[in-house]
Amino acid sequence: MYSWESLNPKQDSTIRLVHECARRGFEVAITYTQNLTIRDSVTLSSCRTIQKQEKVSKSMTSFHRSIVFENSMRDLREFDVIFMRDNPPLDPLVLNFLDSIKNETFIMNAVDGLREANNKIYTAAYYDPKKELIPATHVSKNIEYLMRMIKESDNDKMILKPLDGYGGSGVIVIEKTAMHNIKSLLEFYISKTKGESNYVILQDYVEGAEDGDVRVLMLNGKAIGALRRRPAQGDVRSNISAGGTVERYKLTKSDKVLCDEIGQKLVQDGIYYAGLDIIGGKLIEVNVLSPGTITDINRLNNTKIQIKIIDYLEKVIAEKKKKKENFRAEDIYEE
């Protein structure tokens, strides 16, 4: 995950998942991607294991403050579940470490799913020739091509954003009336970092985007919670981290159709938990690393999304253990 010390316990989603596990009496440890190591063909990580408490505080602030960690190097195969909650972009080498244990430990989301979907190309590459689910989208670092797409677009406005951004970082609206500035803007976004130029996403502006977007949390292909995010005055970004506000939202019929269709692909690709960003019935992004909004959805709907998520993980692990026991029983019977 990201830094435990830096998270805001009043707002953070990850701490609610950790808290729910601790409340159920599970052993919980956190670690960071830079701690991964391999020794004698065993994948390890320097982990901070939470010491069990006699009584787990209901207050996230108190829980965060009272946690006592025990530091040790641990074999990642010891754990039933590894829940990836790091911020994008994801270092692809992290997935190479996890490849070695993916058949023994359940990883949320699956390694191959994270490999495919940890950046915005995943959404952009979704096959939708009639543009019923996803607005026209281009991913490129070719400035001449992007300039041509802007000129040829039927829309006066388009959205430009970095491929690996998150939390609304770098998202802007470009307009044809300012074409004389756009090439310079593209050069700035694509300019080299660490010796390599950066990819950007250029996307048709969806009417209604100025009113914000809808965030839907998906679990095992099904919507389990949603809210509407509205941008701060004078801002196009509706992300809460960018100053946006939230309000209660009930999924429409078309929203449900979109979620069902996208949900099938998510599960097929090993993405069991994700956040969808929807505007005007169109899918804008799929967030698979650390989608937030659990806290706000809980508050707006008097629910506890984290309970559904941990219930799901308990069920997955129970089924996995049952299959293993049945496999062993078959071996004994054959003998």
RODO-117122 format. One line per 2 residues: number of its first residue (from 1); their letters; for each residue x, y, z of C-alpha. Coordinates in nm, 2 decimals, always signed. Each point is the difference from the previous one (the first is absolute). Example, Ala and Ser with C-alpha at 12.3 -4.5 7.8 and 13.67 -1.06 7.14 Angstrom:
2
1	as	+1.23,-0.45,+0.78 | +0.14,+0.34,-0.07;
//
This chain:
335
1	my	+0.00,+0.00,+0.00 | +0.09,+0.37,+0.02;
3	sw	+0.15,+0.14,+0.32 | -0.20,-0.09,+0.31;
5	es	+0.12,+0.31,+0.18 | -0.12,+0.24,-0.27;
7	ln	-0.35,-0.13,-0.04 | -0.30,+0.20,+0.13;
9	pk	-0.19,-0.24,+0.22 | -0.32,+0.20,-0.03;
11	qd	-0.01,-0.04,-0.37 | +0.22,-0.28,-0.11;
13	st	-0.14,-0.32,-0.14 | +0.29,-0.24,+0.06;
15	ir	-0.02,+0.05,+0.38 | -0.36,-0.11,+0.00;
17	lv	+0.10,-0.33,-0.17 | +0.28,-0.04,+0.25;
19	he	-0.23,+0.08,+0.29 | -0.26,-0.25,-0.11;
21	ca	+0.26,-0.28,-0.01 | +0.13,+0.10,+0.34;
23	rr	-0.35,+0.01,+0.14 | -0.06,-0.36,-0.12;
25	gf	+0.32,-0.11,+0.18 | +0.21,-0.06,-0.31;
27	ev	+0.37,+0.04,+0.00 | +0.07,+0.31,-0.21;
29	ai	+0.33,+0.13,-0.14 | +0.08,+0.29,-0.23;
31	ty	+0.30,+0.04,-0.22 | +0.13,+0.22,-0.29;
33	tq	+0.11,-0.10,-0.35 | +0.36,+0.10,+0.07;
35	nl	+0.02,-0.26,+0.28 | -0.05,-0.30,-0.23;
37	ti	+0.30,-0.23,-0.03 | +0.08,-0.36,-0.11;
39	rd	+0.23,-0.21,+0.21 | +0.08,-0.37,-0.08;
41	sv	-0.29,+0.00,-0.25 | -0.25,+0.12,+0.26;
43	tl	-0.19,+0.33,-0.04 | +0.02,+0.20,+0.32;
45	ss	-0.08,+0.35,+0.11 | +0.09,+0.21,+0.30;
47	cr	-0.34,+0.02,+0.16 | -0.16,+0.20,+0.28;
49	ti	-0.23,-0.24,+0.18 | -0.28,+0.15,+0.21;
51	qk	+0.01,-0.12,+0.36 | -0.34,-0.13,+0.10;
53	qe	-0.20,+0.21,+0.23 | -0.25,-0.12,+0.26;
55	kv	-0.25,+0.25,-0.12 | +0.02,+0.17,-0.34;
57	sk	-0.12,+0.36,+0.01 | -0.30,+0.09,-0.22;
59	sm	+0.16,+0.34,-0.07 | +0.23,-0.01,-0.30;
61	ts	+0.21,+0.29,+0.15 | +0.04,-0.19,+0.33;
63	fh	+0.07,-0.32,-0.18 | +0.27,+0.16,-0.22;
65	rs	+0.16,+0.17,+0.30 | +0.00,-0.31,+0.22;
67	iv	+0.15,-0.25,-0.24 | +0.32,-0.16,+0.11;
69	fe	+0.21,-0.17,-0.27 | +0.24,-0.29,+0.02;
71	ns	+0.26,+0.01,-0.27 | +0.13,-0.32,-0.16;
73	mr	+0.09,-0.16,-0.33 | -0.28,-0.23,-0.10;
75	dl	-0.06,-0.26,-0.27 | -0.30,+0.13,-0.20;
77	re	-0.13,-0.35,-0.04 | -0.10,+0.02,+0.37;
79	fd	-0.29,+0.22,-0.08 | -0.34,-0.10,-0.13;
81	vi	-0.05,+0.33,-0.18 | +0.22,+0.27,-0.14;
83	fm	-0.21,+0.32,-0.07 | +0.18,+0.24,-0.23;
85	rd	-0.07,+0.36,+0.11 | +0.29,+0.20,-0.15;
87	np	-0.04,+0.32,-0.20 | +0.07,-0.02,-0.37;
89	pl	+0.21,-0.02,-0.20 | +0.10,-0.36,+0.10;
91	dp	+0.35,-0.11,-0.05 | -0.03,-0.30,-0.23;
93	lv	+0.28,-0.18,+0.19 | -0.23,-0.02,+0.30;
95	ln	-0.22,-0.24,-0.20 | +0.30,-0.21,-0.08;
97	fl	+0.05,-0.05,+0.37 | -0.36,-0.09,+0.05;
99	ds	+0.00,-0.25,-0.30 | +0.19,-0.24,+0.22;
101	ik	-0.28,-0.03,+0.26 | -0.32,+0.07,-0.19;
103	ne	-0.09,-0.37,-0.01 | +0.03,-0.03,+0.38;
105	tf	-0.13,+0.33,+0.13 | -0.32,+0.18,-0.12;
107	im	+0.10,+0.34,-0.14 | -0.26,+0.28,-0.03;
109	na	+0.02,+0.08,-0.28 | +0.15,-0.30,-0.19;
111	vd	+0.36,+0.06,-0.13 | -0.09,-0.04,-0.36;
113	gl	-0.30,+0.23,+0.04 | +0.22,+0.27,+0.17;
115	re	+0.26,-0.04,-0.28 | -0.27,+0.07,-0.26;
117	an	-0.21,+0.26,+0.18 | +0.22,+0.20,+0.23;
119	nk	-0.01,+0.30,-0.24 | -0.25,+0.18,-0.21;
121	iy	+0.08,-0.19,-0.32 | -0.22,-0.28,+0.14;
123	ta	-0.31,+0.22,-0.04 | +0.11,+0.16,-0.33;
125	ay	+0.06,-0.34,-0.16 | -0.35,-0.14,+0.09;
127	yd	-0.17,-0.11,-0.33 | -0.29,+0.23,-0.05;
129	pk	-0.03,+0.09,-0.37 | -0.33,+0.18,+0.03;
131	ke	+0.12,+0.21,+0.29 | -0.30,-0.11,+0.21;
133	li	+0.21,-0.05,+0.32 | +0.31,+0.20,-0.04;
135	pa	+0.07,+0.34,-0.16 | +0.24,+0.02,-0.30;
137	th	+0.34,-0.04,+0.16 | +0.36,+0.03,-0.13;
139	vs	+0.32,-0.11,+0.19 | +0.32,+0.13,-0.16;
141	kn	+0.32,+0.20,+0.03 | -0.01,+0.10,-0.36;
143	ie	-0.07,+0.38,+0.00 | -0.08,+0.02,-0.37;
145	yl	-0.25,-0.28,+0.03 | -0.17,+0.15,+0.31;
147	mr	-0.02,+0.34,-0.17 | -0.17,-0.16,-0.30;
149	mi	-0.25,-0.18,+0.23 | -0.09,+0.33,+0.17;
151	ke	-0.05,+0.18,-0.33 | -0.21,-0.29,-0.14;
153	sd	-0.22,-0.04,+0.31 | -0.36,+0.10,-0.03;
155	nd	+0.02,+0.14,+0.36 | +0.12,+0.35,+0.08;
157	km	+0.15,-0.13,+0.33 | +0.21,-0.31,+0.09;
159	il	+0.15,-0.13,+0.32 | +0.38,-0.04,+0.03;
161	kp	+0.16,-0.19,+0.28 | +0.33,-0.19,+0.08;
163	ld	-0.02,-0.37,-0.04 | +0.13,-0.08,+0.35;
165	gy	-0.17,+0.28,+0.19 | -0.25,-0.06,+0.29;
167	gg	-0.22,+0.20,+0.23 | -0.07,+0.25,-0.28;
169	sg	+0.36,+0.10,-0.04 | +0.07,+0.17,-0.33;
171	vi	-0.35,-0.03,-0.14 | -0.09,+0.30,-0.22;
173	vi	-0.25,+0.11,-0.26 | +0.13,+0.12,-0.34;
175	ek	-0.20,+0.20,-0.24 | +0.04,+0.05,-0.38;
177	ta	-0.03,+0.37,+0.05 | +0.35,-0.02,+0.16;
179	mh	+0.17,-0.21,-0.27 | +0.30,+0.23,+0.00;
181	ni	+0.08,-0.11,+0.36 | -0.08,-0.37,-0.03;
183	ks	+0.33,-0.11,-0.17 | +0.20,+0.16,+0.28;
185	ll	-0.23,-0.16,+0.26 | +0.05,-0.35,-0.16;
187	ef	+0.38,+0.05,-0.01 | -0.01,+0.08,+0.37;
189	yi	-0.21,-0.31,+0.09 | +0.21,-0.23,-0.22;
191	sk	+0.34,+0.14,+0.08 | +0.25,-0.25,+0.11;
193	tk	+0.02,-0.14,+0.36 | +0.30,-0.22,+0.09;
195	ge	+0.10,+0.00,-0.37 | -0.33,-0.11,-0.14;
197	sn	-0.30,+0.20,-0.13 | -0.33,-0.04,+0.17;
199	yv	-0.33,-0.14,-0.15 | -0.31,+0.21,+0.04;
201	il	-0.37,-0.07,-0.04 | -0.22,+0.22,-0.23;
203	qd	-0.37,-0.06,+0.05 | -0.32,+0.14,-0.14;
205	yv	-0.16,+0.24,+0.25 | -0.33,-0.16,+0.13;
207	eg	-0.29,+0.24,+0.05 | -0.07,+0.04,+0.37;
209	ae	+0.36,-0.04,+0.10 | -0.01,+0.35,+0.14;
211	dg	-0.25,-0.13,+0.26 | +0.24,-0.27,+0.12;
213	dv	+0.01,-0.38,-0.03 | -0.14,-0.31,+0.17;
215	rv	+0.24,-0.24,+0.19 | -0.12,-0.36,+0.02;
217	lm	+0.18,-0.26,+0.21 | -0.01,-0.34,-0.16;
219	ln	+0.05,-0.33,+0.19 | +0.03,-0.33,-0.19;
221	gk	-0.17,+0.16,-0.31 | -0.29,+0.16,+0.19;
223	ai	-0.06,+0.36,+0.12 | +0.01,+0.02,+0.38;
225	ga	-0.02,+0.38,+0.05 | +0.00,+0.33,-0.19;
227	lr	+0.00,+0.38,+0.05 | +0.01,+0.31,-0.21;
229	rr	+0.31,+0.22,+0.01 | -0.04,+0.37,-0.09;
231	pa	+0.30,+0.22,-0.09 | +0.10,+0.30,+0.20;
233	qg	-0.10,+0.33,-0.16 | +0.22,+0.08,-0.29;
235	dv	+0.15,-0.35,-0.02 | -0.07,-0.28,-0.25;
237	rs	+0.12,-0.27,+0.24 | -0.26,-0.16,+0.23;
239	ni	+0.25,-0.21,+0.20 | -0.03,+0.05,+0.37;
241	sa	+0.37,+0.04,+0.03 | -0.02,+0.29,-0.24;
243	gg	-0.27,+0.18,+0.21 | -0.31,-0.16,-0.14;
245	tv	-0.31,-0.06,+0.21 | -0.22,-0.31,+0.02;
247	er	-0.37,-0.08,+0.01 | -0.22,-0.31,+0.01;
249	yk	-0.07,-0.17,-0.33 | -0.23,-0.28,-0.11;
251	lt	+0.12,-0.19,-0.31 | -0.23,+0.05,-0.31;
253	ks	-0.11,-0.28,-0.22 | +0.27,+0.09,-0.26;
255	dk	+0.26,+0.01,+0.28 | -0.09,-0.35,+0.10;
257	vl	+0.03,-0.13,-0.35 | +0.34,+0.16,-0.04;
259	cd	+0.12,-0.14,+0.34 | -0.12,-0.35,-0.09;
261	ei	+0.18,+0.00,-0.33 | +0.32,+0.15,+0.13;
263	gq	-0.03,-0.23,+0.31 | +0.01,-0.31,-0.21;
265	kl	+0.33,+0.11,-0.16 | +0.15,+0.10,+0.34;
267	vq	-0.06,-0.35,+0.15 | +0.12,-0.16,-0.32;
269	dg	+0.32,+0.20,+0.02 | +0.05,-0.08,+0.38;
271	iy	-0.11,+0.35,+0.12 | -0.22,-0.08,+0.30;
273	ya	+0.00,+0.34,+0.15 | -0.01,+0.33,-0.19;
275	gl	-0.13,+0.35,-0.02 | -0.18,+0.11,-0.32;
277	di	-0.03,+0.37,-0.09 | -0.31,+0.07,-0.21;
279	ig	-0.11,+0.32,-0.17 | -0.33,+0.02,-0.20;
281	gk	-0.03,-0.38,-0.01 | +0.35,-0.03,-0.15;
283	li	+0.29,-0.18,+0.17 | +0.29,+0.24,+0.05;
285	ev	+0.25,-0.19,+0.21 | +0.04,-0.33,+0.19;
287	nv	+0.20,+0.03,+0.32 | +0.15,-0.33,+0.11;
289	ls	+0.28,+0.08,+0.24 | -0.14,+0.21,+0.29;
291	pg	-0.35,+0.13,-0.08 | -0.13,+0.21,+0.28;
293	ti	-0.34,+0.14,+0.10 | -0.09,-0.29,+0.25;
295	td	-0.03,+0.26,+0.28 | -0.23,+0.23,-0.19;
297	in	-0.22,-0.27,-0.14 | -0.04,-0.14,+0.36;
299	rl	-0.09,+0.34,+0.14 | -0.25,+0.09,-0.28;
301	nn	-0.17,-0.34,+0.01 | +0.04,-0.11,+0.36;
303	tk	+0.18,-0.31,-0.11 | +0.34,-0.16,+0.05;
305	iq	+0.15,-0.10,-0.34 | +0.31,-0.15,+0.17;
307	ik	-0.22,-0.27,+0.15 | -0.11,-0.12,-0.34;
309	ii	+0.36,+0.00,-0.13 | +0.14,-0.20,+0.30;
311	dy	-0.30,-0.23,-0.01 | +0.09,-0.07,-0.37;
313	le	+0.36,-0.07,+0.09 | -0.10,-0.24,+0.28;
315	kv	-0.22,-0.19,-0.25 | +0.27,-0.02,-0.26;
317	ia	+0.25,-0.14,+0.26 | -0.25,-0.24,+0.14;
319	ek	-0.07,-0.14,-0.35 | +0.37,-0.02,-0.07;
321	kk	+0.06,-0.20,+0.31 | -0.29,-0.23,-0.07;
323	kk	+0.13,-0.08,-0.35 | +0.34,-0.07,+0.15;
325	en	-0.15,-0.24,+0.26 | -0.21,-0.17,-0.27;
327	fr	+0.31,-0.05,-0.21 | +0.19,-0.16,+0.29;
329	ae	-0.30,-0.22,+0.08 | -0.01,-0.12,-0.37;
331	di	+0.38,-0.09,+0.03 | -0.07,-0.21,+0.32;
333	ye	-0.29,-0.18,-0.16 | +0.20,-0.09,-0.31;
335	e	+0.28,-0.14,+0.22;
//
